[in-house]
Every structure is written in structure tokens, then in C-alpha cells.
Amino acid sequence: MATLPDHANMESRDSLTGLADPAHARATMARWQEEWPRDSIACPIHAMLISLGRIDTVNVAFGESAGDGALVEVAQRIRHFASDELDSTAWVAARLTGGNFLLLARQQCSRERWQWLAEALADAIAMPIANPEGGARLRLWPRIALMRVTEGDGPDQVLDRLSEASARMRGGQGQRIDWSTGETASLGRTFRELEGDLLAAIDNDEIEILFQPQYTLADERMIGAEALARWHHPTVGRIGASTLFQIAERADHTAQLSRHIAKRALQQAAHWPSHLRLSLNVTPADLAADSFAMEFARMAERTGFSLSRITLEIIEQVLLSDLDRVGHVLDQLKLFDIRLALDDFGAGFCNFRYLKVLPIDCIKLDRSMIDGVLEDERDLAVFRAILAMARALDLAVVVEGVENEAQRRLVAAEGCEYYQGFVRSEPVSAQKFLEMAAS
């Protein structure tokens, strides 16, 4: 099973974003180094210092509430990126001060891959952010300082060296990625090259489909799985779903990638026992097409998987562009008896209007919603309030990212229906999931 992220049980958190605070980040780094076997190579720790430009401008132009909301959204993007790209290793994400964030990972990683991950994260952070005050969407421009921690580098030295590299970039000519040594690695594959590789990977069926099992909290019965995508690139290494779709979006092939993943997942799910459901993620490119509902229904019927056993998961970003158009497409999907879930609920700005005007059957609580419920009464109060709202609207609730038994017991005691997370199973291959379902 994959190692849990080190923020899962943290005791000290940033009050705004819910990430680790500086003290916890330092303590985690020191603990990794102390616990690492003395007779082996130095503990393989990699670090990123993410510094946001224009956050002060946002505060002045739109008010501190907009700036705080933007910081919360950036924190969620860092967390989701790390969960997706670093899910097989120990990692911790922290907010240091203002618009400065730290990402630490304990893993064997080439210099080129760590820099490539920084480029991908910078692109994810730079995407538009909804303005809670209304009006134009916000954009923040990150600079990322990188470091491979060597033997003898303590937590304070690491942060000092990263800060020096970040300051050097601020005085430079627009450079957004740099190493603490001042030497930038030569990337084996740029995003532009990866765009071409992706098309070949789709044609050659090289995109791996994994399945994250989902269970009832009442009796631990398996109810289905969420389909996830991974790409094992021969040069860059493993690329998670979020970065995979970033690459596809730059190449204007998002819809093509999404259809490929859905088709492969449906073909594999056709062999499941008839009581299991399949959850698939829907992209903005999918819902931008008026014909999406009919085309998706035809594709599912060709695979032999019943439309009534499908849940389509929609993230908030899908809804930002044209709510009326999206609502029309979702109404069409409901005619085919497809269930609809609002994914990552609790991340971003949580516009509750969506629950009122869209035909949503279920909300999936983002993993950040349960990070602090065991230690923080305010977090628990928010969690309970969302559950009460879901019950009042007759919405099912799936809790994502349940990573330990204490969290599982709490969400069960609070009356949640379903969950998924590493406490029970990490994402598995199609064959492994079939074996789990059969047993």
C-alpha cells in the first residue's frame, strides 16, 4: 500500500489553508532524516518553495477576503497535485508565510523529474481562480525554487537556501523555476514534446486505467470504484491524472483523452458483478459539447455497461464557464438514468447555488474536509454542517481521502454513507479490482 502523506495526522496546521505550518514542516524533515537508516545513502528529500506573485495586488484590488480565498485555492491545488503525483511516497505540503508554500517529498527522484514536476505544478497554480467577490477571475504567477537535500542540510539550512533562490528569481528576468545551486537542469522532455507523446500513448493504449474502490460505511460493502488514469512515460516517469490532463489541454486534446479513458474504463467494468457502480470524471471540454450526453450514452451501450450503474463526477471548474449550458447537458444525462456527483466538494469556493440549480445526486467531500476533524472542533462543525445540508437536499455523500481508521470511524459515526481512501485500498489495476470484487 502507498505510504500516507505526512500531513495526514499532523498536529500543527495553518489556520487559513489547512496545510502544515512551518513548525510541522521542519519537524517532518528532521524526523525523516533521523529515521533514515544510517548505513544507507542520505535520506532522499526533495523540496520546492512556491512563491506567489501578485497576491498583494489581489488584496489591494479585491480585498483581503479575495486574497485569502485565492490562497486557499492554491493550497488545494498543491495538495491535489501532490496526492496525484506523489501518492506512492511520503510528502508534506505547508504554508510558510503570506503567499509562500513548501512541498517536501521523501523519494528517489532524478533532478530532471523534480524540475519537470515543478513546471507542471506552476502551470496548475497559474490557472484562473474564481473570484468570490464576483467579477474577473484571478491569476497568480508562481515562482518555484528547487532543492535536493544533501547530507548535513538541516531544515533551517534548506529553507534558507530555497529563500535565497527565490529572491534571486525575483530579481531576474521572468524565470519561474530555479535550483538553490543556480543551475537549472536540462529537461529531457518539454511540455510541447509531451503533447506529441500523449497522442501516441492514446493511439497505442498506453494510458493505464486504475480503479479506486468505494465502500459503504455501514457494513464495509464494496459498491464500485472511481476510474483514474496514469501514464508511465519512458523518460519522465509516472504522470498522474491532473498533469496528464494539463498536457492534453495544452494540446487541445482534452476531450479525446477523456473519451479514451471513459471507453477503456467502461470496457473493463463490463466484467464486474452487476451490483457495482463505475464513477468517471467529466471535463469542461466534455460538457462544452451539446451532443455529449447522447455520444456518451452510445459509447456506454456499446461496451455493454448499464447507464444506470454510472456516476459522472463534475468539479467546480467545469461549472464556472457557462452554468446554463452545463445545466442543459446534465439534464440530458439524467434522462439516461446516469447519476451525477459534485466532486472535490469543500475545495475551492463551494458555490452552494450549484446544489440548488443542477440535478446533482451526490457530493464527494474533498479530502481536505476531513484532515482536521479529529483535532479541530471548528473543522468538525463545518463537516457536520455540510452533512446536514446534504441530508436536507436528499444528496448522498461520499468521503474521499480517508487515510486512517480514526477518520473512518468518525465519518461513520457522523452518518456518512460511503467512502474511499488508502485506509481500505489504494487505486488498483483492473485485474486486481476484479479479484477484490469477486472475493
PAPA-888298 format. One record per residue (C-alpha): y, z, x; residue number from 0. Coordinates in nm, 2 decimals, always signed. Example, Ala and Ser with C-alpha at 12.3 -4.5 7.8 and 13.67 -1.06 7.14 Angstrom:
     py     pz     px   i
  -0.45  +0.78  +1.23   0
  -0.11  +0.71  +1.37   1
END
This chain:
     py     pz     px   i
  +0.00  +0.00  +0.00   0
  +0.35  -0.07  +0.12   1
  +0.55  +0.21  +0.28   2
  +0.80  +0.36  +0.04   3
  +1.17  +0.32  +0.12   4
  +1.31  +0.63  +0.28   5
  +1.58  +0.67  +0.02   6
  +1.31  +0.73  -0.25   7
  +1.31  +1.11  -0.20   8
  +1.65  +1.16  -0.04   9
  +1.83  +1.49  -0.08  10
  +2.18  +1.38  +0.00  11
  +2.34  +1.08  -0.17  12
  +2.67  +0.90  -0.20  13
  +2.81  +1.02  -0.53  14
  +2.95  +0.67  -0.63  15
  +2.68  +0.43  -0.54  16
  +2.37  +0.65  -0.53  17
  +2.27  +0.52  -0.18  18
  +2.21  +0.76  +0.10  19
  +2.51  +0.93  +0.26  20
  +2.59  +0.93  +0.63  21
  +2.41  +1.26  +0.70  22
  +2.09  +1.13  +0.54  23
  +2.11  +0.80  +0.73  24
  +2.15  +0.99  +1.06  25
  +1.86  +1.23  +0.98  26
  +1.63  +0.95  +0.88  27
  +1.69  +0.76  +1.20  28
  +1.64  +1.07  +1.41  29
  +1.32  +1.15  +1.22  30
  +1.18  +0.80  +1.27  31
  +1.24  +0.83  +1.64  32
  +1.09  +1.18  +1.66  33
  +0.78  +1.09  +1.46  34
  +0.70  +0.77  +1.66  35
  +0.40  +0.81  +1.89  36
  +0.52  +0.89  +2.24  37
  +0.25  +0.68  +2.41  38
  +0.36  +0.36  +2.25  39
  +0.67  +0.13  +2.27  40
  +1.00  +0.27  +2.15  41
  +1.04  +0.31  +1.77  42
  +1.13  -0.04  +1.64  43
  +1.45  +0.03  +1.44  44
  +1.69  -0.24  +1.34  45
  +2.04  -0.17  +1.19  46
  +2.31  -0.36  +1.00  47
  +2.66  -0.23  +0.94  48
  +2.81  -0.42  +0.64  49
  +3.19  -0.40  +0.62  50
  +3.36  -0.55  +0.31  51
  +3.69  -0.73  +0.34  52
  +3.94  -0.73  +0.06  53
  +3.82  -0.41  -0.11  54
  +4.17  -0.25  -0.06  55
  +4.32  -0.56  -0.22  56
  +4.09  -0.52  -0.52  57
  +4.21  -0.16  -0.56  58
  +4.57  -0.26  -0.55  59
  +4.54  -0.57  -0.77  60
  +4.30  -0.44  -1.04  61
  +4.29  -0.06  -1.00  62
  +4.05  +0.18  -0.84  63
  +3.80  +0.16  -1.12  64
  +3.75  -0.21  -1.05  65
  +3.72  -0.14  -0.68  66
  +3.46  +0.14  -0.74  67
  +3.27  -0.09  -0.98  68
  +3.26  -0.36  -0.71  69
  +3.13  -0.11  -0.45  70
  +2.85  +0.00  -0.70  71
  +2.76  -0.37  -0.75  72
  +2.75  -0.43  -0.37  73
  +2.53  -0.12  -0.33  74
  +2.29  -0.26  -0.59  75
  +2.27  -0.60  -0.41  76
  +2.19  -0.43  -0.08  77
  +1.93  -0.22  -0.24  78
  +1.77  -0.51  -0.42  79
  +1.78  -0.73  -0.11  80
  +1.61  -0.45  +0.10  81
  +1.35  -0.39  -0.17  82
  +1.27  -0.76  -0.18  83
  +1.28  -0.85  +0.19  84
  +1.17  -0.52  +0.35  85
  +0.92  -0.40  +0.09  86
  +0.64  -0.36  +0.35  87
  +0.83  -0.13  +0.58  88
  +1.04  +0.19  +0.58  89
  +1.41  +0.13  +0.52  90
  +1.71  +0.32  +0.41  91
  +2.05  +0.20  +0.27  92
  +2.36  +0.42  +0.30  93
  +2.72  +0.41  +0.22  94
  +2.93  +0.54  +0.51  95
  +3.30  +0.53  +0.42  96
  +3.50  +0.31  +0.18  97
  +3.36  -0.04  +0.19  98
  +3.12  +0.02  +0.48  99
  +2.74  +0.03  +0.43 100
  +2.45  +0.08  +0.66 101
  +2.10  -0.07  +0.63 102
  +1.83  +0.06  +0.86 103
  +1.47  -0.07  +0.89 104
  +1.18  +0.05  +1.09 105
  +0.98  -0.26  +1.16 106
  +0.88  -0.50  +1.43 107
  +1.12  -0.79  +1.38 108
  +1.24  -1.07  +1.60 109
  +1.61  -1.09  +1.69 110
  +1.63  -1.43  +1.51 111
  +1.48  -1.29  +1.19 112
  +1.71  -0.99  +1.17 113
  +2.01  -1.21  +1.21 114
  +1.87  -1.45  +0.95 115
  +1.83  -1.16  +0.71 116
  +2.19  -1.06  +0.77 117
  +2.31  -1.41  +0.69 118
  +2.11  -1.41  +0.37 119
  +2.24  -1.06  +0.27 120
  +2.60  -1.17  +0.34 121
  +2.56  -1.47  +0.11 122
  +2.42  -1.24  -0.16 123
  +2.71  -0.99  -0.13 124
  +2.97  -1.27  -0.14 125
  +2.86  -1.40  -0.48 126
  +3.11  -1.34  -0.76 127
  +3.12  -0.99  -0.92 128
  +3.21  -0.93  -1.28 129
  +3.55  -0.76  -1.32 130
  +3.51  -0.46  -1.56 131
  +3.88  -0.48  -1.63 132
  +3.84  -0.84  -1.75 133
  +4.00  -1.15  -1.60 134
  +3.89  -1.33  -1.29 135
  +3.57  -1.23  -1.12 136
  +3.59  -1.06  -0.79 137
  +3.48  -1.18  -0.45 138
  +3.43  -0.96  -0.14 139
  +3.37  -1.11  +0.21 140
  +3.13  -0.91  +0.42 141
  +3.11  -0.89  +0.80 142
  +2.78  -0.76  +0.94 143
  +2.73  -0.61  +1.28 144
  +2.37  -0.60  +1.40 145
  +2.17  -0.39  +1.65 146
  +1.82  -0.34  +1.77 147
  +1.80  +0.03  +1.86 148
  +1.66  +0.09  +2.20 149
  +1.50  +0.40  +2.35 150
  +1.77  +0.66  +2.42 151
  +2.00  +0.54  +2.14 152
  +2.07  +0.83  +1.91 153
  +2.21  +0.80  +1.56 154
  +2.57  +0.86  +1.67 155
  +2.55  +0.60  +1.95 156
  +2.40  +0.35  +1.70 157
  +2.69  +0.39  +1.46 158
  +2.95  +0.38  +1.74 159
  +2.81  +0.06  +1.88 160
  +2.79  -0.10  +1.54 161
  +3.15  +0.00  +1.46 162
  +3.27  -0.15  +1.79 163
  +3.10  -0.48  +1.70 164
  +3.25  -0.47  +1.35 165
  +3.60  -0.41  +1.49 166
  +3.56  -0.70  +1.73 167
  +3.48  -0.93  +1.44 168
  +3.78  -0.82  +1.25 169
  +4.00  -0.93  +1.55 170
  +3.81  -1.26  +1.59 171
  +3.83  -1.60  +1.42 172
  +3.64  -1.56  +1.10 173
  +3.30  -1.47  +1.25 174
  +3.09  -1.28  +0.99 175
  +2.77  -1.19  +1.19 176
  +2.76  -1.05  +1.54 177
  +2.54  -0.82  +1.76 178
  +2.65  -0.50  +1.92 179
  +2.60  -0.67  +2.25 180
  +2.83  -0.95  +2.15 181
  +2.55  -1.21  +2.20 182
  +2.46  -1.40  +1.88 183
  +2.11  -1.51  +1.86 184
  +2.03  -1.88  +1.82 185
  +1.88  -1.92  +1.47 186
  +1.56  -2.11  +1.46 187
  +1.63  -2.24  +1.11 188
  +1.97  -2.26  +0.93 189
  +2.00  -2.24  +0.55 190
  +2.05  -2.61  +0.54 191
  +1.73  -2.67  +0.72 192
  +1.55  -2.43  +0.50 193
  +1.67  -2.62  +0.19 194
  +1.47  -2.92  +0.30 195
  +1.17  -2.70  +0.39 196
  +1.18  -2.54  +0.05 197
  +1.14  -2.88  -0.13 198
  +0.83  -2.95  +0.09 199
  +0.70  -2.60  +0.02 200
  +0.72  -2.66  -0.36 201
  +0.56  -3.00  -0.33 202
  +0.28  -2.86  -0.12 203
  +0.23  -2.55  -0.34 204
  +0.32  -2.31  -0.05 205
  +0.52  -2.07  -0.27 206
  +0.29  -1.76  -0.32 207
  +0.29  -1.60  -0.66 208
  +0.23  -1.22  -0.67 209
  +0.19  -1.00  -0.97 210
  +0.34  -0.66  -1.02 211
  +0.11  -0.47  -1.26 212
  +0.27  -0.28  -1.55 213
  +0.12  +0.02  -1.73 214
  +0.16  +0.24  -2.03 215
  +0.29  +0.59  -1.95 216
  +0.10  +0.75  -2.24 217
  -0.25  +0.66  -2.12 218
  -0.21  +0.46  -1.79 219
  -0.35  +0.15  -1.95 220
  -0.26  -0.18  -1.79 221
  -0.06  -0.40  -2.02 222
  +0.03  -0.70  -1.80 223
  +0.23  -0.80  -1.49 224
  +0.56  -0.94  -1.37 225
  +0.53  -1.26  -1.17 226
  +0.71  -1.26  -0.83 227
  +0.75  -1.53  -0.57 228
  +0.72  -1.51  -0.19 229
  +0.75  -1.78  +0.07 230
  +0.58  -1.74  +0.41 231
  +0.79  -1.97  +0.62 232
  +0.62  -2.06  +0.95 233
  +0.94  -1.99  +1.16 234
  +1.15  -1.74  +0.97 235
  +0.86  -1.54  +0.83 236
  +0.83  -1.39  +0.48 237
  +1.11  -1.47  +0.25 238
  +1.14  -1.27  -0.07 239
  +1.24  -1.39  -0.42 240
  +1.61  -1.32  -0.41 241
  +1.67  -1.51  -0.08 242
  +1.43  -1.78  -0.20 243
  +1.65  -1.84  -0.50 244
  +1.96  -1.83  -0.28 245
  +1.82  -2.11  -0.08 246
  +1.73  -2.30  -0.39 247
  +2.08  -2.25  -0.54 248
  +2.25  -2.39  -0.23 249
  +2.03  -2.70  -0.25 250
  +2.08  -2.73  -0.63 251
  +1.71  -2.69  -0.69 252
  +1.71  -2.35  -0.87 253
  +1.56  -2.49  -1.20 254
  +1.30  -2.69  -1.01 255
  +1.19  -2.37  -0.82 256
  +1.19  -2.16  -1.14 257
  +0.98  -2.41  -1.33 258
  +0.73  -2.43  -1.04 259
  +0.69  -2.05  -1.03 260
  +0.66  -2.03  -1.40 261
  +0.40  -2.30  -1.42 262
  +0.19  -2.16  -1.13 263
  +0.21  -1.81  -1.28 264
  +0.10  -1.93  -1.63 265
  -0.19  -2.13  -1.48 266
  -0.32  -1.82  -1.30 267
  -0.26  -1.59  -1.60 268
  -0.46  -1.82  -1.82 269
  -0.77  -1.65  -1.68 270
  -0.65  -1.30  -1.77 271
  -0.81  -1.08  -2.05 272
  -0.64  -1.17  -2.38 273
  -0.46  -0.83  -2.42 274
  -0.25  -0.87  -2.10 275
  +0.11  -1.00  -2.10 276
  +0.30  -1.20  -1.84 277
  +0.66  -1.14  -1.75 278
  +0.87  -1.42  -1.60 279
  +1.22  -1.42  -1.47 280
  +1.48  -1.66  -1.61 281
  +1.76  -1.81  -1.40 282
  +2.11  -1.92  -1.51 283
  +2.00  -2.28  -1.43 284
  +1.72  -2.25  -1.68 285
  +1.93  -2.12  -1.97 286
  +2.21  -2.38  -1.89 287
  +1.98  -2.65  -2.04 288
  +1.99  -2.68  -2.42 289
  +1.63  -2.81  -2.40 290
  +1.49  -2.52  -2.20 291
  +1.32  -2.34  -2.49 292
  +1.13  -2.65  -2.60 293
  +1.04  -2.75  -2.25 294
  +0.92  -2.40  -2.16 295
  +0.71  -2.38  -2.47 296
  +0.54  -2.71  -2.40 297
  +0.47  -2.61  -2.04 298
  +0.31  -2.28  -2.15 299
  +0.10  -2.45  -2.42 300
  -0.04  -2.70  -2.16 301
  -0.16  -2.41  -1.95 302
  -0.33  -2.25  -2.25 303
  -0.14  -1.92  -2.22 304
  -0.02  -1.79  -2.56 305
  +0.35  -1.79  -2.60 306
  +0.32  -1.45  -2.79 307
  +0.20  -1.29  -2.47 308
  +0.50  -1.40  -2.26 309
  +0.81  -1.19  -2.18 310
  +1.11  -1.37  -2.03 311
  +1.34  -1.14  -1.82 312
  +1.71  -1.21  -1.80 313
  +1.95  -1.05  -1.56 314
  +2.32  -0.98  -1.64 315
  +2.44  -1.26  -1.41 316
  +2.27  -1.51  -1.64 317
  +2.49  -1.39  -1.93 318
  +2.82  -1.39  -1.76 319
  +2.89  -1.76  -1.77 320
  +2.86  -1.86  -2.13 321
  +2.73  -1.59  -2.37 322
  +2.74  -1.81  -2.67 323
  +2.53  -2.09  -2.51 324
  +2.28  -1.83  -2.37 325
  +2.25  -1.67  -2.71 326
  +2.17  -2.00  -2.87 327
  +1.89  -2.07  -2.62 328
  +1.75  -1.72  -2.66 329
  +1.74  -1.76  -3.04 330
  +1.53  -2.08  -2.99 331
  +1.29  -1.89  -2.76 332
  +1.25  -1.62  -3.02 333
  +1.13  -1.89  -3.27 334
  +0.83  -1.94  -3.04 335
  +0.75  -1.56  -3.06 336
  +0.84  -1.51  -2.69 337
  +0.97  -1.16  -2.61 338
  +1.30  -1.11  -2.42 339
  +1.38  -0.84  -2.18 340
  +1.72  -0.75  -2.02 341
  +1.63  -0.69  -1.66 342
  +1.78  -0.46  -1.40 343
  +1.95  -0.25  -1.67 344
  +2.17  +0.01  -1.51 345
  +2.26  -0.21  -1.22 346
  +2.60  -0.38  -1.22 347
  +2.83  -0.32  -1.51 348
  +2.58  -0.28  -1.80 349
  +2.78  -0.46  -2.08 350
  +2.63  -0.30  -2.39 351
  +2.76  -0.58  -2.60 352
  +2.46  -0.79  -2.49 353
  +2.23  -0.55  -2.67 354
  +2.42  -0.60  -2.99 355
  +2.46  -0.98  -3.00 356
  +2.15  -1.10  -2.82 357
  +1.79  -1.10  -2.96 358
  +1.66  -0.86  -2.69 359
  +1.32  -0.68  -2.74 360
  +1.32  -0.47  -2.43 361
  +1.53  -0.33  -2.15 362
  +1.39  -0.29  -1.79 363
  +1.56  +0.01  -1.62 364
  +1.67  -0.07  -1.27 365
  +1.50  +0.14  -1.00 366
  +1.84  +0.30  -0.93 367
  +1.83  +0.47  -1.27 368
  +1.55  +0.70  -1.16 369
  +1.64  +0.76  -0.79 370
  +1.83  +1.08  -0.87 371
  +1.69  +1.20  -1.19 372
  +1.47  +1.46  -1.02 373
  +1.76  +1.63  -0.83 374
  +2.08  +1.55  -1.02 375
  +2.14  +1.67  -1.38 376
  +2.41  +1.41  -1.44 377
  +2.17  +1.13  -1.34 378
  +1.91  +1.28  -1.58 379
  +2.17  +1.30  -1.86 380
  +2.26  +0.93  -1.81 381
  +1.89  +0.84  -1.81 382
  +1.84  +1.03  -2.13 383
  +2.14  +0.87  -2.30 384
  +2.01  +0.52  -2.22 385
  +1.67  +0.61  -2.37 386
  +1.83  +0.74  -2.68 387
  +2.03  +0.42  -2.72 388
  +1.72  +0.21  -2.67 389
  +1.54  +0.41  -2.94 390
  +1.83  +0.37  -3.18 391
  +1.82  -0.01  -3.13 392
  +1.44  -0.02  -3.15 393
  +1.41  -0.15  -2.80 394
  +1.11  -0.09  -2.58 395
  +1.18  +0.05  -2.23 396
  +1.01  -0.05  -1.90 397
  +1.10  +0.17  -1.60 398
  +1.10  -0.03  -1.27 399
  +1.05  +0.11  -0.92 400
  +0.85  +0.43  -1.00 401
  +0.76  +0.53  -0.65 402
  +0.61  +0.87  -0.67 403
  +0.41  +1.09  -0.90 404
  +0.70  +1.33  -0.98 405
  +0.91  +1.03  -1.11 406
  +0.62  +0.91  -1.31 407
  +0.56  +1.25  -1.48 408
  +0.93  +1.28  -1.56 409
  +0.98  +0.94  -1.72 410
  +0.65  +1.00  -1.92 411
  +0.79  +1.34  -2.04 412
  +1.11  +1.17  -2.15 413
  +0.92  +0.94  -2.38 414
  +0.94  +0.60  -2.19 415
  +0.67  +0.36  -2.29 416
  +0.60  +0.15  -1.98 417
  +0.64  +0.14  -1.61 418
  +0.58  -0.05  -1.29 419
  +0.61  +0.06  -0.93 420
  +0.44  +0.15  -0.60 421
  +0.31  +0.48  -0.73 422
  +0.04  +0.28  -0.91 423
  +0.04  -0.06  -0.74 424
  +0.24  -0.28  -0.52 425
  +0.26  -0.66  -0.61 426
  -0.08  -0.81  -0.56 427
  -0.23  -1.16  -0.53 428
  -0.36  -1.35  -0.84 429
  -0.72  -1.28  -0.74 430
  -0.66  -0.91  -0.68 431
  -0.48  -0.87  -1.01 432
  -0.77  -1.04  -1.19 433
  -1.01  -0.79  -1.03 434
  -0.79  -0.50  -1.13 435
  -0.77  -0.63  -1.48 436
  -1.15  -0.67  -1.51 437
  -1.21  -0.31  -1.39 438
END
